[in-house]
Amino acid sequence: MIPFFKYVPVRIFLLVCLYMAMVSPETYAQHPSFGIRKEGKGKAVILIPGLYCSGEVWDRTVAQYRDHYTCYALTLPGFAGQPPIKADSMLTTITRELAGFIRDNKLEKPIIVGHSLGGWVALQLGTLYPDLPGKLVVVSSGPFLPAFAMGPDATPQQTREIAATMQKSMATLTPEQIRTNQLMILPSLITDSINRVPVTQMAMRSHSPTQAQVMYELYTLDLRQQLNLITCPILVLADWIGYKNYGVSRDMVLGNYRTQYQKAPQAVISMSDEARHFIMTDQPEWFFNQVDTFLQR
């Protein structure tokens, strides 16, 4: 497969990576650092947003499923106004706290739905705590995010330097600088300009050092070889049309997804031909149809 970076300008690639997204399997309990909005009744569905975003990106999904499911929309620490925390590994802390939250609330085999970074967290939860999730829905994400742009042979050793550079540049961004970045990159990630406004506002309220740390971790933690530890069904919803103008083809993206998920033979990969990175926002009916079919299996 030809690496994506030969087609995607480096500046665009780095900005796209702001959205994209090993540890000891102990859990944190009682008081998680993430915000939780609970609605509905029935089996638990936990919704995890991506970088710079709050649980509000799942508003339409919550409205769709709250009559039959109990929806927990999370806002991670340091995201969109949620108070930040200090942690040696932000992703380690989030995953442990999520496992603790599931156990403390006695949620029986919850469905974990994650977008971008949230999808990576869902996969990490499945590798570290295979007894907890009932099903995983991973939206526009994979086990090693840099491999989408640098090709399936990319390794953390190769990406560590670029990760450090991104962390340094992201850590000091002001809200206005974040807004400028959003205006530049969101057209590749969300089709309708109206839907870009709330995402930009979420980003401007986010804690830059937290976003920088999480980005570094996503660029240096690789779950590909651990996917065989996941025992539950996995639905992967993929997109490609947002990168078409940079020479990226559907087959290239689909091939990359299949390679990244080789160790998870139970993963069902479904590709949207209309939605961009925020699939649940761009093409909600297709998103719901895919999720409904998966949940009914």
N, C-alpha and C positions, 0 to 999 in steps of 0.2 A: 504494500500500500504506500502511496506517495504521501509523505508527511504534510499535514495541513499548513504548516508554517511557510511552505513554499508558495502558498496562494494567499494567505491572509496577512496583510501588512502588520508589522510588529506592533505598531501603536494600537490598531484595532484589536489585535489578539490580546494584548495586555489588559485592555479595558474590558473585553469580554470575560477574561479570566477573573475579573472582580466579582462575577456572578457565579461562576462555576463551582462545585466544589465538586501486638502492638501496644495496646494499653492493658494494664492489669484489670481483670474482670471482677473488680469489686464495685459496689454501688454506693451512691450517696443517697441519703434518705431525708424525709421530712420537708425541708424548705428549699426547693429548687430555685436556682437563680433566674430561670426563665419565667416570663409572664405566661399566664394560662387564661384563655377565654373558653369557657365551657358552655355548650348549647346542645339541646336535643336529648334523646332517650334511645336506649338500645345498646348494641355492641359498641365498644370504644373504637374511635378513629382518632389518631393523633396526627396532626398536620404541622409540618416543620417547614418554615420558609427558607429562602436563600439569603445570600450576603446582602447586607444593607436593608433587608426587608423585615416587616413585622408580620404578625399573624393575619393582618388585614388582607394580605394577598390571597387568603383562602376564604374570604367572605362569601363569594358566590358558591364555593364548594360546600361550606357550612350550610348555607340556605338550601342547597340541593339535598343534603343528606340528614339534616337534623331531625326530620320526622321519624327516621328509622334507625339512626345511629346517635350515640353521644359523641359529639365532636369536641376535641380539645385542640384549639389553635394556639400554637406557641409563638412567643416572641423571645428570641434568645438574648442573653445578657450583652449589653453594648450595641444592640440593634434597635433602631427606630425609637430611641428614647428610653428603652429598658435599661435600668442602671447597670453599668459594667462591673465586672469582677476582675480580680487578679488571679491568674492561674498559670502554672508552668505550661500546661497544655489546655487550651480552651476546648478543643474537640474532645479530649479525654474527659474533662469535667462535664461537658454537656451530655455526653453519652452515659456516663455513670449516673448523673442526676436523672436522666430520662429513665434508665433502668430502675433506679430507686423510686421514681414517681409511679411507674407501672406497678411495682411490687407493693408500695405503701397503700395505693388505692385499690389494690386487688383487681386490677384490670386483666381479664382473662383473654389471653391471646389477642391483643389489640391489633388493629390494622394500622400500619405506620406508613404515612404518605409524606414524602419529602421532595422539595423542589431544589435543584441545583445543590448548594451546600447541604440543604436539608436531606436531599437524597443520599448524599455521602454519609451523613450521620445515620440514616436509616440502615444503610449497608453495614456500617460499623457496629451498630446495635445488634444486627443479625449475626455478625461474626463473633462478637464477644459474649452475647447472651442469647444463644439460639433457642433457648426454652421460652423466651418472652414473647416475641411477635408471632401473630397468626399469619399475616401476609404483609409483604412489602410492596409499595408502589413508589417507584423511583422516577421522578420527572426531570428529564433533560439533565442527567447526571450519570456518573460512573465511578468505579472504584479508584481510578487514578486520573484526576481531571486533566493534568498536563498532557496526557497521552492523546486527548482529542485534538490538540493543536500540533503536537510534536511527533505524533505517530505512535503506534503500539509498542515500539521498542524503547520508548523513553523510560528512564529510570530516575529515582529520587536523587541519585548521585549527579545526574546531568542537570537536574532542575533546581538543585539547592542554591546555586549562585543567583539565578534569576529570581528565585523566591525571596532571597535576602534583599535584592534590589527593590522588588515590589514592596516588601514590608517597610523598608526605609522610606520610600516615597509616599506610601499610603498613610503612614502613621501620623503625619503632620498636616494632612489635608484639612482645610477649613470647610465649613458648610458651603460657602460660595464656590470653592474649587470643586467640591463634590458635585454641586449643581452643574457646573460646566462640563464635568465628565459625563454626567447623566445625559445631558442634551446631546452629547456627541455619540454615545454608544447605544442609548435606549432604542433608537430607530431600528437597530439590528436585532433587538431582543423583544420588542413589543410592537405590533403592527399599528394599532390605533393610537394616535397622539394623545387622545383624551385619557387613555389608560396609563400613559407614562407619567402623568402629573402626580398621582398619589405615590408612585414608586419613587419619584424624585424627592418628594417631601419626606418619605421614610428615610431615604438615604441621608438627607441633610440633617436629620435628627440622630444619626448613628454616631457612635464613638469611634473615631478614626484609629486609635491604637488597637482597639479590639478587632476591627475589620482587617487591619494589617497583620495582626498575629494569626487570625484564622486563615487568611490567604496564604501565609507562609506555611502553616501546617497542612493545608490542602495540597500544597505543592511539594511537600516532602514526606507525606504519608501515603503509602500505596497498599490498597486492600486487595489487589487482584489475586494474589496467591492464597488469600484467606477466604475467598468466596465459597469454597467447598464446605466451610463450617456452617453456612446458613442452611437450615433445614426446612424453612417454610417456602411457600410459593412466592415468586417475584414477578411483578409486572414492571417493565421498563418502557416508558414513553419517551420517544426520541423526536428530535426536530432537525431540520437541515436548511430550510428555505431561506432563513435569515442570513446565511453565509454563501448563498448561491452566487452573488455578485463578486465574490472573492475567489471564484474558481472551484468551490467545493461542490461535489456532486452528491446525490442521494446515495449512490453505491459506496462512495468513500466513507460517508458517515455511518451507514448501516454496517459496513465491514468493520469499522473501528469499534462500534458497540459490541458486535459479536465477538471480536477478539478480546475486548476487555472483560466480557462476561463468560469466557470459556470455562472457568472453574465453577460456574453456577449453571449447570445444564437445565435446571428447572426454570430459568429466567425466560419469560416471554417478552420479546422485543417488538414493539409496535411503533411504526414511524408515521408521523403526521407529515402531510405534504403541503399544509397550509399554515400551520402555526409556527411562530418563532419560539425563542427560549422560554418565555412565559406561556407554556402551552395551555394551562388552565384558564388563562386570561384571553388568549388569542382565539382559541377554538374550544369553548367550553362544552358544547354539545358532543363533539368528538371525544373530548376528555372524559365526560361522564359516561358515554357509551362504552368506552374501553374499560373504565373502572368497574362499571356495573357488570359487564360480562365476566371480568376477572373475579369479582366478589361472589358471583353466583356459581362459580366452579366448585 
